Amino acid sequence: MNAMSFATLEGGTTTVEAATLEAFSAQIRGTVLREGDAAYDDIRSIWNSMIDRRPALIVCCVGASDVIAAVNFARENKLLVSVRGGGHNIAGSAVCDSGLMIDLSPMKSVRVDVAARRAWVGPGATLVDVDRETQAFGLALPTGINSTTGIAGLTLGGGFGWITRKFGLTIDNLVSADVVTADGKLLRASQSENPDLFWALRGGGGNFGVVTAFEFQLHQFGPQVLSGLVVHPFADARKVLREYREALEAAPDELTCWVVMRQAPPLPFLSAEWHGKEVLVLAMCYCGDTLAGEKATQGLRAIGTPIADVVGSNPFTGWQQAFDPLLAPGARNYWKSHDFTELSDSAIEVTTAAIDRLPGPECEIFFGHVGGAAGRVTADATAFPQRSSHFVMNVHARWREPAMDQACIDWARSIYEQARPYAAGTAYVNFMPEDEVDRVEAAYGGNYRRLLDIKQRYDPQNLFRMNQNLRPMVGLRAA
């Protein structure tokens, strides 16, 4: 192996000699890749195809010892470092240019203890890996809605989806985590061991180290769930949204209903005349007895005059993958997001008006409803701060051709700005693109100062900066 040039933490470059590289590679049980190697392009490619970065070196880790070696190598040589779990983050933080990329994707193990209702999950596992293994035993972990998402990034940012209102956020079910910190130590973080680190990991993102194993509490659930879509013509959107808002006021924890507004894809249950036309979709899931679910969903399903209602009993693993075809890798993506404590008439007006000017057939706006069990956790119990019952709006611009970049990004940004006066001010960090570095403090609200203190303690040199970053030295100067 020849000497190599790397990007440094300070923004410059450094040369690492061949002997040092050889010694480092000899420590790794996994694979060390550089540009030109057969698997290099596959590993550096991530979900958002707008991100096209080229690490100088990729370390494909197969265990904690590989991660420790990679972190030590990066720190000792002051290298820019990124960490890849599922590679699904919208900001593309999994990949750095000219630095060292720590790839966790080989670490996909999921082990379930049925009697204890616990799962030990590797950081390279995706949601489908977790769902298939846990559901084999009639158990479930609340996660997100796209099965190709990595469990690591989802968890560290908070994690919410179809069964969050019943069972809490993903972080509310985290029991412990094994973490390699910037000094190369492997720590266990839990309520009783390194509790400050455990607090920060639950919502603070990848700022504090590399998680090499997660321990989760599981819940008896499945394998069938009452779930499905109710599709409305977009001409009725404003009325449907107002009635949707009212119907959710009395919704039990078991019931979750999200809204999607977009052009209709060629779904088999929609007649061809609706394909490509604007629609509003109510996507609902009930975590409980089917008969009780039929009763609980009546109000939502009675709204307006739907084009289609395909709510019924489905395998939970299938429902968890229902939106995968619309979120497959390979497209260009840009997101803008707000939290709303209420879905006001003004917010409804701004977002519905935006659907009239969709820049492309894959662009959409969705509202996720979070509350229930997740809303009964105090705001300072974890780093994730927004615990009131609220709606998460995500403006999802998605397209294929680079020539559409500006039009799609401008569309998303304009909706964000127009909706800002009606928003709560907080944000879900997993939905924040790379150009929102100035929004991090607001996203964490009252938890921000404590997060800075913990960042200063565990990563004072900001080795782990490829994320929605908490800058430790900036925090100290501002104190």
C-alpha positions in Angstrom: 0.0 0.0 0.0 1.4 3.4 -1.0 1.4 6.6 1.1 -2.0 8.4 0.9 -3.3 11.9 1.2 -6.2 12.5 3.6 -8.4 15.4 4.5 -7.8 16.6 8.1 -10.1 17.8 10.8 -8.7 21.3 10.3 -9.7 21.4 6.7 -6.3 20.8 5.2 -4.6 17.7 4.0 -2.0 15.3 5.5 0.0 12.4 4.1 0.0 9.1 5.9 3.0 7.0 5.1 2.8 3.5 3.6 4.2 1.7 6.6 1.6 3.4 8.9 -1.2 2.4 6.5 0.1 -1.2 6.4 0.2 -1.4 10.1 -3.3 -0.1 10.4 -4.7 -2.5 7.8 -3.1 -5.4 9.6 -5.3 -4.6 12.7 -8.5 -4.8 10.7 -10.5 -8.1 10.6 -12.8 -6.6 8.0 -11.9 -5.0 4.7 -10.0 -1.8 3.9 -10.9 -0.2 0.6 -9.4 2.6 -1.4 -10.6 4.1 -4.7 -10.2 1.6 -7.5 -11.1 -1.4 -5.4 -14.0 -3.5 -6.6 -16.4 -2.7 -3.7 -15.4 0.9 -3.2 -18.1 2.5 -5.3 -20.8 0.3 -3.8 -19.9 1.1 -0.2 -19.5 4.9 -0.8 -22.9 5.1 -2.5 -25.8 5.9 -0.2 -29.5 6.4 -0.4 -29.5 10.0 -1.5 -27.9 10.1 -4.9 -27.2 13.8 -4.6 -24.3 12.8 -2.4 -21.2 11.8 -4.4 -18.2 11.9 -2.1 -15.0 9.9 -2.3 -13.4 8.9 0.9 -9.6 8.3 0.8 -10.1 5.0 2.7 -13.1 2.9 3.7 -12.8 0.6 6.7 -15.6 -2.1 6.5 -15.8 -3.1 10.1 -16.9 -6.6 11.3 -16.7 -5.9 15.0 -16.0 -3.4 17.8 -12.2 -4.0 17.6 -12.2 -2.8 14.0 -14.1 0.3 15.0 -11.7 1.0 17.8 -8.7 0.7 15.4 -10.4 3.0 12.9 -11.2 5.6 15.5 -7.7 5.5 16.9 -6.2 5.8 13.4 -8.4 8.8 12.6 -7.7 10.6 15.9 -3.9 10.0 15.9 -3.7 11.3 12.3 -6.3 14.1 12.8 -8.3 12.7 9.8 -11.7 13.8 8.8 -14.0 10.8 9.6 -17.5 9.7 8.7 -19.6 6.8 10.0 -21.9 4.7 7.8 -24.7 2.6 9.2 -27.5 2.2 6.8 -26.4 5.2 4.6 -30.0 6.6 4.6 -29.4 10.0 6.2 -30.7 12.8 4.0 -27.7 15.0 4.7 -25.3 12.3 3.4 -23.3 12.4 6.6 -22.2 8.8 6.1 -19.7 9.7 3.5 -16.8 12.2 3.7 -14.6 13.5 0.9 -10.9 12.4 1.1 -11.2 11.3 4.7 -11.7 8.0 6.5 -15.1 6.3 6.3 -16.0 3.8 9.0 -18.5 1.4 7.4 -20.7 -0.5 9.9 -22.9 -2.2 7.3 -21.3 -5.6 7.8 -22.4 -5.6 11.4 -26.0 -6.6 10.8 -26.7 -9.1 13.6 -30.0 -9.2 15.4 -30.4 -11.5 18.4 -33.7 -11.8 20.3 -34.2 -13.0 23.9 -37.8 -14.0 23.8 -38.3 -14.5 27.5 -36.7 -11.1 28.4 -38.2 -9.4 25.3 -34.9 -7.9 24.4 -33.0 -7.6 21.2 -29.3 -7.0 20.6 -28.8 -5.3 17.3 -25.7 -4.4 15.3 -25.3 -0.9 13.9 -25.3 -2.1 10.3 -28.8 -3.6 10.6 -31.7 -2.0 8.7 -35.3 -1.8 9.9 -36.2 -4.9 7.8 -33.5 -6.9 9.5 -34.9 -5.9 12.9 -38.6 -6.4 11.9 -38.1 -9.9 10.4 -36.2 -11.2 13.4 -38.4 -9.8 16.1 -41.7 -10.6 14.4 -40.6 -14.2 14.1 -41.2 -14.3 17.8 -44.3 -12.0 17.9 -42.3 -9.1 19.2 -41.7 -5.6 17.8 -39.6 -2.5 18.3 -41.1 0.9 17.3 -39.0 2.2 14.4 -39.6 4.2 11.2 -41.6 3.7 8.0 -39.0 2.8 5.4 -37.5 -0.6 5.9 -34.2 0.2 4.2 -33.4 2.8 6.9 -30.5 1.9 9.2 -31.3 1.2 12.8 -28.3 3.2 14.1 -29.0 6.6 12.6 -32.7 6.3 13.2 -32.2 5.5 16.8 -29.6 8.1 17.5 -31.9 10.8 16.1 -35.0 9.6 18.0 -37.0 7.2 15.8 -40.7 7.4 15.2 -43.2 5.5 13.0 -46.4 3.5 12.9 -46.4 2.1 16.5 -44.7 5.0 18.3 -47.9 6.3 19.8 -48.4 2.9 21.5 -44.9 2.0 22.4 -42.8 5.2 22.4 -39.9 6.4 20.3 -37.2 4.1 19.3 -34.9 5.8 21.9 -37.6 5.2 24.6 -37.0 1.5 24.1 -33.2 1.7 24.2 -31.9 -0.2 27.2 -28.1 0.2 26.6 -25.5 0.9 23.9 -21.9 -0.1 23.4 -20.1 3.0 22.2 -16.5 3.6 21.0 -15.7 7.2 22.0 -13.2 9.5 20.5 -10.4 8.3 22.8 -10.8 4.8 21.4 -12.5 3.4 24.5 -15.4 1.0 24.4 -18.0 2.2 26.9 -21.4 0.8 27.9 -24.1 3.5 28.2 -27.3 2.8 30.1 -29.3 4.3 33.0 -26.7 3.0 35.4 -23.5 3.1 33.4 -22.3 6.4 31.9 -25.8 7.8 32.2 -24.9 11.2 30.8 -23.7 9.6 27.6 -26.8 7.4 27.5 -29.0 10.5 27.8 -27.1 12.2 25.0 -27.3 9.2 22.6 -31.0 9.2 22.8 -31.6 11.9 20.3 -28.2 13.6 20.1 -27.2 11.8 16.9 -23.7 10.6 16.1 -21.9 13.4 18.0 -20.6 11.3 20.9 -19.1 8.1 19.4 -19.7 5.1 17.3 -22.3 2.7 18.6 -21.3 -0.9 18.0 -24.3 -2.6 19.6 -27.8 -1.6 20.7 -29.9 -3.3 23.4 -33.7 -2.7 23.0 -36.8 -3.5 25.0 -39.3 -5.3 22.7 -43.1 -5.5 22.9 -45.6 -8.2 22.2 -47.1 -7.3 18.9 -48.2 -8.7 15.6 -47.8 -10.6 13.3 -51.0 -9.1 11.8 -52.0 -5.4 12.1 -54.9 -3.4 10.9 -53.4 -1.0 8.4 -53.8 0.6 5.0 -54.5 3.6 2.9 -57.6 5.8 2.3 -57.1 7.8 -0.9 -58.9 11.1 -1.5 -59.1 13.4 -4.5 -56.9 16.4 -3.9 -59.7 18.8 -4.6 -61.0 17.8 -1.1 -57.7 18.1 0.6 -58.4 21.2 2.8 -61.7 19.8 4.1 -60.2 16.3 4.6 -57.3 17.8 6.6 -59.5 19.8 8.9 -61.7 16.7 9.6 -58.5 14.6 10.0 -57.3 17.0 12.6 -60.5 16.8 14.6 -60.7 13.0 14.4 -57.2 12.7 15.9 -58.2 14.7 19.0 -59.9 11.6 20.5 -57.6 9.0 18.9 -56.3 6.2 21.3 -52.6 5.5 21.5 -53.1 2.4 19.4 -54.1 4.5 16.4 -51.7 6.3 14.1 -52.6 8.1 10.9 -50.3 10.0 8.7 -51.1 12.2 5.7 -49.3 12.1 2.3 -50.0 14.6 -0.5 -48.5 13.9 -3.9 -49.3 12.7 -7.4 -50.8 9.2 -7.3 -48.3 6.5 -8.3 -49.7 3.5 -10.4 -51.1 1.7 -7.3 -53.0 -1.5 -8.3 -56.1 -0.5 -6.4 -56.4 2.9 -8.1 -58.1 3.1 -11.5 -55.7 4.3 -14.3 -57.5 7.7 -14.5 -56.0 8.7 -11.1 -52.5 7.7 -11.9 -50.3 10.8 -12.0 -53.1 13.0 -10.5 -52.8 14.9 -7.2 -54.2 13.0 -4.2 -54.3 13.1 -0.5 -53.7 9.8 1.3 -54.5 8.9 4.9 -52.2 6.1 5.9 -53.3 4.4 9.2 -52.2 1.7 11.5 -53.9 0.3 14.6 -51.9 -1.5 17.2 -54.4 -3.8 18.8 -57.4 -6.0 18.4 -58.8 -5.8 14.8 -62.4 -5.3 15.9 -61.4 -2.5 18.2 -59.3 -1.1 15.3 -62.3 -1.1 13.0 -64.2 1.0 15.5 -61.3 3.3 16.2 -60.6 4.0 12.5 -64.3 4.7 11.6 -64.1 8.4 12.1 -61.0 8.7 9.8 -62.5 6.4 7.2 -65.8 8.3 7.2 -64.1 11.6 6.1 -65.2 12.8 2.7 -65.7 10.6 -0.4 -62.6 8.6 -0.9 -61.4 7.2 -4.2 -60.2 4.0 -2.5 -60.1 2.5 1.0 -57.8 -0.5 1.4 -57.5 -0.7 5.2 -57.5 -4.2 6.4 -55.5 -6.9 8.2 -51.9 -7.1 7.0 -48.6 -8.7 8.1 -46.8 -6.0 10.1 -43.6 -6.8 8.3 -45.4 -6.1 5.0 -46.9 -2.8 6.3 -43.4 -1.7 7.4 -42.3 -2.0 3.8 -45.4 -0.5 2.2 -43.7 2.8 1.3 -40.4 1.3 0.2 -41.2 1.4 -3.6 -41.6 5.2 -3.2 -38.4 5.6 -1.2 -36.0 3.3 -3.1 -32.3 4.3 -3.4 -31.1 6.0 -6.6 -33.1 9.3 -6.6 -32.0 12.8 -5.7 -33.6 13.9 -2.5 -33.9 17.1 -0.5 -36.0 17.6 2.6 -37.3 20.5 4.7 -39.2 19.9 7.9 -41.1 21.6 10.7 -42.8 20.4 13.9 -46.3 21.7 14.5 -48.0 21.6 17.9 -51.3 21.9 16.0 -52.2 21.5 12.4 -53.6 25.0 12.0 -55.7 26.3 9.1 -52.8 28.4 8.0 -50.4 25.4 7.9 -53.0 23.5 6.0 -53.4 26.4 3.5 -49.6 26.7 2.9 -49.0 23.0 2.4 -52.0 22.3 0.2 -51.2 25.3 -2.0 -47.8 23.9 -2.5 -49.2 20.7 -4.0 -50.6 22.8 -6.8 -47.1 23.6 -7.9 -45.3 20.2 -7.5 -42.0 20.4 -9.5 -42.0 16.7 -10.2 -44.1 13.5 -9.9 -42.1 12.0 -7.0 -42.3 15.2 -4.8 -44.6 15.0 -1.8 -45.5 16.5 1.6 -46.3 14.3 4.5 -47.5 14.8 8.1 -46.6 12.3 10.7 -48.5 12.4 14.0 -46.5 11.8 17.2 -47.8 11.7 20.7 -49.4 9.0 22.9 -46.7 7.1 24.8 -44.0 9.2 23.2 -45.7 12.4 24.5 -45.8 11.2 28.1 -42.0 11.4 28.4 -40.7 14.7 29.8 -38.8 16.9 27.5 -35.5 16.6 29.4 -35.6 12.9 30.0 -33.7 12.3 26.7 -31.9 14.5 24.3 -34.9 14.4 22.0 -36.8 17.5 23.1 -40.2 17.6 21.3 -42.5 15.5 23.5 -45.8 17.3 23.2 -48.3 15.7 20.8 -47.4 17.2 17.5 -47.3 16.8 13.8 -44.0 16.5 11.9 -44.2 18.0 8.4 -41.6 16.7 5.9 -41.4 18.4 2.5 -39.8 15.7 0.4 -38.4 16.8 -2.9 -37.4 13.8 -4.9 -36.3 13.7 -8.6 -33.9 12.0 -11.0 -32.2 14.6 -13.3 -29.6 17.0 -12.0 -31.2 19.7 -14.2 -34.1 19.6 -11.8 -32.0 20.3 -8.7 -32.8 24.0 -8.3 -36.5 23.8 -9.0 -37.0 21.0 -6.5 -34.8 22.5 -3.8 -36.5 25.9 -4.2 -39.9 24.4 -3.9 -39.0 22.7 -0.6 -37.4 25.8 0.8 -40.3 28.0 -0.2 -42.8 25.8 1.7 -40.5 25.7 4.7 -40.3 29.5 4.8 -44.1 30.0 4.3 -44.9 27.5 7.1 -42.3 28.8 9.6 -44.7 31.3 11.3 -47.0 28.4 12.3 -44.3 25.9 13.4 -43.1 25.0 16.9 -39.4 25.9 16.3 -38.0 22.4 17.1 -37.1 19.9 14.4 -36.4 16.2 13.9 -32.7 16.1 13.3 -33.0 13.0 11.1 -35.0 15.1 8.6 -32.5 18.0 8.5 -30.4 18.4 5.3 -26.7 19.3 5.3 -27.4 23.1 4.8 -29.3 23.4 8.2 -26.2 23.6 10.4 -27.5 26.9 12.0 -30.7 25.1 13.1 -29.2 22.6 15.4 -29.6 24.7 18.6 -33.3 25.4 17.9 -33.8 21.7 17.1 -32.7 20.7 20.6 -34.3 23.6 22.5 -33.8 23.4 26.2 -31.5 20.3 25.9 -28.9 22.1 23.8 -26.6 23.4 26.6 -26.5 20.0 28.3 -25.7 18.3 25.0 -22.8 20.7 24.4 -21.4 19.9 27.9 -21.5 16.2 27.2 -20.0 16.7 23.7 -17.1 18.6 25.3 -16.5 15.8 27.7 -16.5 12.9 25.2 -15.4 14.5 22.0 -13.6 17.8 22.7 -11.8 17.8 19.3 -15.0 17.2 17.5 -13.7 14.1 15.7 -17.4 13.0 15.1 -18.5 16.0 13.2 -20.2 14.5 10.1 -23.7 14.8 11.6 -26.0 17.5 12.8 -23.1 18.7 14.7 -22.7 20.0 18.2 -19.5 22.1 18.1 -17.8 21.8 21.5 -15.4 24.7 21.3 -18.0 27.0 20.0 -20.2 26.0 22.9 -17.5 26.9 25.4 -16.8 30.3 23.9 -20.5 31.1 24.0 -20.8 30.0 27.7 
